[in-house]
Amino acid sequence: MNIDIKRVKISVTVPSENVPTVLNAMCNAGAGVIGNYSFCSNSCKVVGTFKPNEDANPYIGKKNNLEFVDEEKLEVVCDVEKVKDVVTALRKTHPYEEPGIEIIPLLDEKSFK
């Protein structure tokens, strides 16, 4: 098996009202392209939890208080060469100080016999 990672999946949870802004920024930076289609993504509704400490500046909630927030887990694919630009765009538009970002390498089906 010859594995050469060329694409990744970028996942991040976003407050539901901010999804369009974050998605547009990520896709305008080059994410979400599958073949002849652009702005490809998927999302599912989740409940995020967090407890900001004394040094935090929370977008939602209060310091030292456990928060439960309706969010969406937003996922897009991205070419490896564009990851840095996409994550930069994500961070500029995401309302949280520290969004939880996952970057997962994807295997191409051509890697398998």
N, C-alpha and C positions, 0 to 999 in steps of 0.2 A: 504494500500500500504506500503510495506516494502522497504525503499530505503537505499542501501548500496553502496556508491561510490567506485568503484574499478578501474575505468579507467577515464582518462581525454583526452581532445584534446588540443594539444599545437599548437598554431598558431603564426607565426612571419613573418614579411615582410623582404625580403632579396633582395639585388641587383641581377638581373638575373644571372650575371656571377658567383656569389658566391653560388648559390643554390646547386650544386652538393656537394661542400665541407661541407656546413652546414647540408644538408640532411644526408650525410654519417656519420658525427659525431653524429648526433642525433640518427640515427638508430643503429650505433655501440654501443651506450650507452644504448640501450634497447627499443627505441621507434619504432613505425611502425610495430608492430606484431599484425596480425589479424589471429587467428586460425593457420593454417599450413603455413602461408605466412609471410615473413619478408620484411622490407624496403617498406612497404605500405605507401603511402603518396598521397596527391593531392596538386596541386598548380594552381593558376590562376594569370594572369598578372594584375598588378595594377600600378597606378602612385602614388608614395608616395611624400608627401611634408614635408618640415621642414625648419626652419630658425635657424642656429647655432648662439648662442650668443657669446660674447667676450671671455668667459671662455671655449668654446667648442674647440675640436680638430677634425674637421669633416673629415671623410674618403672621402666624396664627397662634393664639393661645397666650398663656402667661408663664413666666419663669417658675420653675419648681412645681409645675402642675402637669400631670399626665394628661395628654390631649388625644382625642380620637377624631380623625378627620376623614371625611369622604374624599377619596382621591381616585385617580385612574392610573393604572400601570400602563404606560405608553411604551410601545416597542417599535423600532424601525431597524432595517438592515442598512449597512453602510460599508463601502469599500474602505479597506484599511488605510489607504492614502488620505482619506477625508475625515478620519475619526477625530483628529485634533480640532479641526475647524467646526465639526458638528458639536463636539462637547463644549467648545468655547461659546458657540451660539446658544446651546442649551443653558449653560450657566448664566449668560447675560439676560435671558428672558425668564428663567425659573425664579419664582418668588422666594424660595427658601435659601437661607444662608448656606446650607450644606445639603444639597439634594443627594439622595442615594442613587448613584449611577452604577449600572452594571454594564460591562463590555465583555461580551461572550464570543469567542472565536467560533466561526461556522465552518463545517466541513462541506466541501462541494461533493455532490453525488458522484462526480467523475473520479474521485479519489478511491472509490470502491470498485472491486472487480465483479 
